[in-house]
Amino acid sequence: MAKKKWKDLSNQQKGVVVATTAVDMGLRTWAGRDLASRTQEEINGPKWAWGLGLGVVNSVGILPAVYLIWGRKRTSS
C-alpha cells in the first residue's frame, strides 16, 4: 500500500490528523511536566523509562494516557 501525501488527503482526513496530533501533544506535555515534578518514589516503574517513552515513542496519545492513569502512585490524603 502506497503512502498518501498530505495533498491527497480529504479535508476530513486532514482534520483527523491535526486533531489527533494536537491531543497527543497536549497529553505528552501534561505527562512530561507531571513526570518532571515527581520523585522516583512517586512513580510506578523507572522514571527514566517513562521519560524516554514519552519523549521517543509515537503512540498517538496512548502512552501519555497510560502514564497519567497507571504510571503515578496514588497518594493518601
N, CA, C and O atoms as CSV, one atom per row, in Angstrom:
chain,resi,resn,atom,element,x,y,z
A,1,MET,N,N,0.846,-1.177,0.000
A,1,MET,CA,C,0.000,0.000,0.000
A,1,MET,C,C,0.891,1.239,0.000
A,1,MET,O,O,1.749,1.391,0.869
A,2,ALA,N,N,0.692,2.101,-0.948
A,2,ALA,CA,C,1.497,3.317,-1.067
A,2,ALA,C,C,1.027,4.345,-0.042
A,2,ALA,O,O,-0.164,4.458,0.247
A,3,LYS,N,N,1.983,5.085,0.496
A,3,LYS,CA,C,1.642,6.134,1.442
A,3,LYS,C,C,0.972,7.284,0.712
A,3,LYS,O,O,1.344,7.642,-0.405
A,4,LYS,N,N,-0.033,7.854,1.378
A,4,LYS,CA,C,-0.692,9.027,0.807
A,4,LYS,C,C,0.091,10.267,1.206
A,4,LYS,O,O,0.655,10.345,2.297
A,5,LYS,N,N,0.113,11.220,0.307
A,5,LYS,CA,C,0.724,12.502,0.619
A,5,LYS,C,C,-0.345,13.414,1.190
A,5,LYS,O,O,-1.539,13.188,0.996
A,6,TRP,N,N,0.095,14.449,1.900
A,6,TRP,CA,C,-0.833,15.374,2.544
A,6,TRP,C,C,-1.851,15.919,1.543
A,6,TRP,O,O,-3.040,16.012,1.846
A,7,LYS,N,N,-1.382,16.275,0.361
A,7,LYS,CA,C,-2.279,16.863,-0.645
A,7,LYS,C,C,-3.323,15.870,-1.152
A,7,LYS,O,O,-4.342,16.280,-1.708
A,8,ASP,N,N,-3.085,14.573,-0.970
A,8,ASP,CA,C,-4.022,13.547,-1.418
A,8,ASP,C,C,-5.122,13.253,-0.392
A,8,ASP,O,O,-6.086,12.553,-0.703
A,9,LEU,N,N,-4.985,13.779,0.814
A,9,LEU,CA,C,-5.972,13.536,1.863
A,9,LEU,C,C,-7.162,14.471,1.699
A,9,LEU,O,O,-7.024,15.595,1.216
A,10,SER,N,N,-8.329,13.992,2.106
A,10,SER,CA,C,-9.517,14.851,2.095
A,10,SER,C,C,-9.426,15.831,3.266
A,10,SER,O,O,-8.600,15.663,4.164
A,11,ASN,N,N,-10.264,16.832,3.248
A,11,ASN,CA,C,-10.277,17.799,4.351
A,11,ASN,C,C,-10.622,17.126,5.675
A,11,ASN,O,O,-10.077,17.491,6.717
A,12,GLN,N,N,-11.514,16.155,5.640
A,12,GLN,CA,C,-11.876,15.438,6.862
A,12,GLN,C,C,-10.687,14.643,7.385
A,12,GLN,O,O,-10.431,14.645,8.589
A,13,GLN,N,N,-9.961,13.968,6.513
A,13,GLN,CA,C,-8.789,13.207,6.930
A,13,GLN,C,C,-7.715,14.128,7.492
A,13,GLN,O,O,-7.066,13.793,8.483
A,14,LYS,N,N,-7.524,15.279,6.869
A,14,LYS,CA,C,-6.550,16.245,7.373
A,14,LYS,C,C,-6.956,16.720,8.770
A,14,LYS,O,O,-6.109,16.874,9.650
A,15,GLY,N,N,-8.247,16.950,8.965
A,15,GLY,CA,C,-8.749,17.376,10.270
A,15,GLY,C,C,-8.492,16.343,11.347
A,15,GLY,O,O,-8.126,16.688,12.471
A,16,VAL,N,N,-8.683,15.074,11.010
A,16,VAL,CA,C,-8.430,13.995,11.967
A,16,VAL,C,C,-6.954,13.950,12.335
A,16,VAL,O,O,-6.613,13.793,13.508
A,17,VAL,N,N,-6.083,14.085,11.355
A,17,VAL,CA,C,-4.638,14.069,11.611
A,17,VAL,C,C,-4.245,15.236,12.520
A,17,VAL,O,O,-3.498,15.051,13.482
A,18,VAL,N,N,-4.742,16.428,12.218
A,18,VAL,CA,C,-4.410,17.616,13.017
A,18,VAL,C,C,-4.959,17.479,14.445
A,18,VAL,O,O,-4.255,17.788,15.407
A,19,ALA,N,N,-6.195,17.024,14.587
A,19,ALA,CA,C,-6.801,16.872,15.914
A,19,ALA,C,C,-6.069,15.816,16.741
A,19,ALA,O,O,-5.814,16.023,17.928
A,20,THR,N,N,-5.734,14.692,16.121
A,20,THR,CA,C,-5.014,13.627,16.820
A,20,THR,C,C,-3.641,14.113,17.275
A,20,THR,O,O,-3.203,13.814,18.386
A,21,THR,N,N,-2.975,14.856,16.414
A,21,THR,CA,C,-1.663,15.392,16.756
A,21,THR,C,C,-1.770,16.379,17.914
A,21,THR,O,O,-0.928,16.368,18.812
A,22,ALA,N,N,-2.787,17.225,17.906
A,22,ALA,CA,C,-2.970,18.204,18.981
A,22,ALA,C,C,-3.251,17.518,20.317
A,22,ALA,O,O,-2.708,17.923,21.345
A,23,VAL,N,N,-4.091,16.487,20.310
A,23,VAL,CA,C,-4.384,15.740,21.534
A,23,VAL,C,C,-3.120,15.051,22.043
A,23,VAL,O,O,-2.832,15.087,23.240
A,24,ASP,N,N,-2.369,14.428,21.145
A,24,ASP,CA,C,-1.127,13.752,21.533
A,24,ASP,C,C,-0.140,14.745,22.141
A,24,ASP,O,O,0.461,14.458,23.177
A,25,MET,N,N,0.035,15.892,21.523
A,25,MET,CA,C,0.975,16.898,22.038
A,25,MET,C,C,0.534,17.407,23.411
A,25,MET,O,O,1.363,17.601,24.300
A,26,GLY,N,N,-0.753,17.619,23.580
A,26,GLY,CA,C,-1.261,18.072,24.871
A,26,GLY,C,C,-1.047,17.046,25.963
A,26,GLY,O,O,-0.610,17.386,27.062
A,27,LEU,N,N,-1.353,15.783,25.665
A,27,LEU,CA,C,-1.152,14.717,26.652
A,27,LEU,C,C,0.330,14.524,26.970
A,27,LEU,O,O,0.691,14.320,28.128
A,28,ARG,N,N,1.191,14.586,25.949
A,28,ARG,CA,C,2.640,14.459,26.173
A,28,ARG,C,C,3.169,15.580,27.062
A,28,ARG,O,O,3.977,15.345,27.960
A,29,THR,N,N,2.704,16.802,26.802
A,29,THR,CA,C,3.136,17.946,27.610
A,29,THR,C,C,2.694,17.778,29.056
A,29,THR,O,O,3.484,17.975,29.979
A,30,TRP,N,N,1.440,17.416,29.250
A,30,TRP,CA,C,0.902,17.212,30.595
A,30,TRP,C,C,1.680,16.106,31.313
A,30,TRP,O,O,2.131,16.296,32.442
A,31,ALA,N,N,1.836,14.953,30.660
A,31,ALA,CA,C,2.526,13.820,31.276
A,31,ALA,C,C,3.994,14.151,31.547
A,31,ALA,O,O,4.523,13.796,32.600
A,32,GLY,N,N,4.650,14.823,30.613
A,32,GLY,CA,C,6.060,15.173,30.799
A,32,GLY,C,C,6.273,16.130,31.953
A,32,GLY,O,O,7.204,15.962,32.740
A,33,ARG,N,N,5.416,17.133,32.059
A,33,ARG,CA,C,5.531,18.079,33.177
A,33,ARG,C,C,5.229,17.399,34.504
A,33,ARG,O,O,5.886,17.675,35.508
A,34,ASP,N,N,4.240,16.515,34.516
A,34,ASP,CA,C,3.911,15.785,35.731
A,34,ASP,C,C,5.079,14.881,36.137
A,34,ASP,O,O,5.455,14.831,37.308
A,35,LEU,N,N,5.641,14.177,35.168
A,35,LEU,CA,C,6.770,13.286,35.449
A,35,LEU,C,C,7.959,14.071,36.004
A,35,LEU,O,O,8.611,13.620,36.946
A,36,ALA,N,N,8.240,15.220,35.439
A,36,ALA,CA,C,9.376,16.033,35.885
A,36,ALA,C,C,9.178,16.552,37.310
A,36,ALA,O,O,10.151,16.789,38.026
A,37,SER,N,N,7.929,16.727,37.717
A,37,SER,CA,C,7.661,17.291,39.042
A,37,SER,C,C,7.627,16.227,40.146
A,37,SER,O,O,7.518,16.567,41.324
A,38,ARG,N,N,7.718,14.965,39.783
A,38,ARG,CA,C,7.627,13.886,40.774
A,38,ARG,C,C,8.986,13.248,41.042
A,38,ARG,O,O,9.879,13.281,40.195
A,39,THR,N,N,9.128,12.669,42.230
A,39,THR,CA,C,10.336,11.917,42.562
A,39,THR,C,C,10.158,10.475,42.093
A,39,THR,O,O,9.047,10.056,41.767
A,40,GLN,N,N,11.244,9.724,42.062
A,40,GLN,CA,C,11.189,8.318,41.649
A,40,GLN,C,C,10.225,7.525,42.525
A,40,GLN,O,O,9.556,6.611,42.043
A,41,GLU,N,N,10.151,7.868,43.795
A,41,GLU,CA,C,9.282,7.138,44.725
A,41,GLU,C,C,7.797,7.347,44.427
A,41,GLU,O,O,6.961,6.560,44.872
A,42,GLU,N,N,7.465,8.389,43.686
A,42,GLU,CA,C,6.075,8.675,43.352
A,42,GLU,C,C,5.653,8.101,42.001
A,42,GLU,O,O,4.539,8.347,41.537
A,43,ILE,N,N,6.547,7.336,41.372
A,43,ILE,CA,C,6.311,6.798,40.031
A,43,ILE,C,C,6.281,5.274,40.090
A,43,ILE,O,O,7.088,4.667,40.794
A,44,ASN,N,N,5.370,4.657,39.367
A,44,ASN,CA,C,5.363,3.203,39.197
A,44,ASN,C,C,6.299,2.872,38.047
A,44,ASN,O,O,6.018,3.214,36.898
A,45,GLY,N,N,7.395,2.218,38.343
A,45,GLY,CA,C,8.386,1.888,37.327
A,45,GLY,C,C,9.503,2.911,37.307
A,45,GLY,O,O,9.454,3.910,38.025
A,46,PRO,N,N,10.516,2.659,36.479
A,46,PRO,CA,C,11.653,3.580,36.411
A,46,PRO,C,C,11.266,4.918,35.768
A,46,PRO,O,O,10.670,4.956,34.691
A,47,LYS,N,N,11.610,5.987,36.438
A,47,LYS,CA,C,11.284,7.323,35.935
A,47,LYS,C,C,11.964,7.571,34.592
A,47,LYS,O,O,11.374,8.184,33.702
A,48,TRP,N,N,13.199,7.100,34.439
A,48,TRP,CA,C,13.925,7.323,33.187
A,48,TRP,C,C,13.221,6.631,32.022
A,48,TRP,O,O,13.209,7.155,30.909
A,49,ALA,N,N,12.634,5.458,32.269
A,49,ALA,CA,C,11.946,4.719,31.202
A,49,ALA,C,C,10.673,5.459,30.763
A,49,ALA,O,O,10.374,5.535,29.571
A,50,TRP,N,N,9.935,5.999,31.727
A,50,TRP,CA,C,8.751,6.773,31.378
A,50,TRP,C,C,9.148,7.994,30.562
A,50,TRP,O,O,8.504,8.320,29.564
A,51,GLY,N,N,10.217,8.671,30.991
A,51,GLY,CA,C,10.679,9.852,30.266
A,51,GLY,C,C,11.115,9.521,28.855
A,51,GLY,O,O,10.781,10.242,27.914
A,52,LEU,N,N,11.854,8.441,28.700
A,52,LEU,CA,C,12.304,8.014,27.379
A,52,LEU,C,C,11.101,7.666,26.499
A,52,LEU,O,O,11.027,8.082,25.343
A,53,GLY,N,N,10.181,6.916,27.045
A,53,GLY,CA,C,8.993,6.526,26.280
A,53,GLY,C,C,8.154,7.716,25.865
A,53,GLY,O,O,7.697,7.793,24.724
A,54,LEU,N,N,7.947,8.651,26.793
A,54,LEU,CA,C,7.138,9.833,26.477
A,54,LEU,C,C,7.821,10.718,25.442
A,54,LEU,O,O,7.152,11.396,24.662
A,55,GLY,N,N,9.144,10.712,25.433
A,55,GLY,CA,C,9.872,11.558,24.507
A,55,GLY,C,C,10.093,10.959,23.141
A,55,GLY,O,O,10.239,11.691,22.163
A,56,VAL,N,N,10.120,9.625,23.051
A,56,VAL,CA,C,10.525,8.969,21.809
A,56,VAL,C,C,9.397,8.203,21.122
A,56,VAL,O,O,9.277,8.247,19.897
A,57,VAL,N,N,8.584,7.514,21.886
A,57,VAL,CA,C,7.582,6.615,21.309
A,57,VAL,C,C,6.386,7.403,20.772
A,57,VAL,O,O,5.796,8.216,21.483
A,58,ASN,N,N,6.041,7.153,19.516
A,58,ASN,CA,C,4.868,7.775,18.908
A,58,ASN,C,C,3.689,6.844,19.144
A,58,ASN,O,O,3.551,5.828,18.464
A,59,SER,N,N,2.844,7.185,20.098
A,59,SER,CA,C,1.760,6.290,20.488
A,59,SER,C,C,0.378,6.901,20.303
A,59,SER,O,O,-0.606,6.352,20.799
A,60,VAL,N,N,0.285,8.008,19.611
A,60,VAL,CA,C,-0.978,8.695,19.347
A,60,VAL,C,C,-1.738,8.938,20.661
A,60,VAL,O,O,-2.954,8.753,20.725
A,61,GLY,N,N,-1.025,9.346,21.683
A,61,GLY,CA,C,-1.649,9.689,22.955
A,61,GLY,C,C,-1.864,8.544,23.912
A,61,GLY,O,O,-2.271,8.768,25.051
A,62,ILE,N,N,-1.604,7.323,23.486
A,62,ILE,CA,C,-1.859,6.170,24.359
A,62,ILE,C,C,-0.854,6.106,25.506
A,62,ILE,O,O,-1.255,5.937,26.657
A,63,LEU,N,N,0.441,6.238,25.223
A,63,LEU,CA,C,1.454,6.151,26.277
A,63,LEU,C,C,1.302,7.264,27.313
A,63,LEU,O,O,1.369,6.980,28.509
A,64,PRO,N,N,1.100,8.516,26.907
A,64,PRO,CA,C,0.875,9.534,27.941
A,64,PRO,C,C,-0.354,9.242,28.807
A,64,PRO,O,O,-0.331,9.472,30.017
A,65,ALA,N,N,-1.412,8.742,28.198
A,65,ALA,CA,C,-2.608,8.402,28.966
A,65,ALA,C,C,-2.323,7.259,29.935
A,65,ALA,O,O,-2.794,7.282,31.072
A,66,VAL,N,N,-1.564,6.271,29.502
A,66,VAL,CA,C,-1.192,5.149,30.382
A,66,VAL,C,C,-0.384,5.670,31.566
A,66,VAL,O,O,-0.618,5.273,32.708
A,67,TYR,N,N,0.572,6.565,31.289
A,67,TYR,CA,C,1.360,7.137,32.389
A,67,TYR,C,C,0.445,7.875,33.371
A,67,TYR,O,O,0.543,7.672,34.581
A,68,LEU,N,N,-0.437,8.726,32.857
A,68,LEU,CA,C,-1.283,9.531,33.733
A,68,LEU,C,C,-2.242,8.678,34.554
A,68,LEU,O,O,-2.611,9.061,35.664
A,69,ILE,N,N,-2.649,7.529,34.024
A,69,ILE,CA,C,-3.585,6.656,34.749
A,69,ILE,C,C,-2.857,5.682,35.677
A,69,ILE,O,O,-3.221,5.558,36.846
A,70,TRP,N,N,-1.827,4.987,35.166
A,70,TRP,CA,C,-1.178,3.925,35.943
A,70,TRP,C,C,0.269,4.205,36.343
A,70,TRP,O,O,0.797,3.534,37.230
A,71,GLY,N,N,0.911,5.167,35.719
A,71,GLY,CA,C,2.331,5.412,35.994
A,71,GLY,C,C,2.613,6.153,37.277
A,71,GLY,O,O,3.728,6.111,37.797
A,72,ARG,N,N,1.601,6.833,37.790
A,72,ARG,CA,C,1.783,7.604,39.008
A,72,ARG,C,C,1.212,6.836,40.198
A,72,ARG,O,O,0.141,6.235,40.109
A,73,LYS,N,N,1.940,6.865,41.306
A,73,LYS,CA,C,1.432,6.229,42.523
A,73,LYS,C,C,0.377,7.116,43.146
A,73,LYS,O,O,0.490,8.342,43.120
A,74,ARG,N,N,-0.631,6.510,43.696
A,74,ARG,CA,C,-1.698,7.246,44.376
A,74,ARG,C,C,-1.188,7.715,45.729
A,74,ARG,O,O,-0.477,6.990,46.425
A,75,THR,N,N,-1.555,8.923,46.087
A,75,THR,CA,C,-1.132,9.454,47.376
A,75,THR,C,C,-2.294,9.372,48.356
A,75,THR,O,O,-3.451,9.549,47.975
A,76,SER,N,N,-1.985,9.108,49.600
A,76,SER,CA,C,-3.001,9.070,50.647
A,76,SER,C,C,-3.219,10.489,51.150
A,76,SER,O,O,-2.272,11.168,51.548
A,77,SER,N,N,-4.468,10.930,51.130
A,77,SER,CA,C,-4.760,12.302,51.587
A,77,SER,C,C,-5.294,12.301,52.985
A,77,SER,O,O,-5.593,13.362,53.533
